[in-house]
Amino acid sequence: MSVGLSTPPPPPPKLVHPLWTLTKDAMRIETELVEQGGAGWQLRMLQNHDWVSGRRFSDRADAVAHGERHRQHLLARGCLSV
């Protein structure tokens, strides 16, 4: 008699929320918030659609504030809002 092994269900999809997009010359910089379920939020930064960095926050407001500080820094260095 064989015991059937069941495959666990896939994890729920992570919801991605775009925050902002900036450009400078041919470079495109995007920031998005990713819901991590009970693990909080991840702030992701992408350059030309490639992952550059990410940081996890337990609180959504902290993640948004951190992303806004990056946006202000990049705007001060000549990036433009899209």
Buried (B, 14 or more C-beta within 10 A) or exposed (E): EEEEEEEEEEEEEEEEEEBBBBBEEEEBBBBBBBBBEEEBBBBBBBEEEEEEEEEEBEEBEBBBEBBEEBBEEBBEEEBEEE
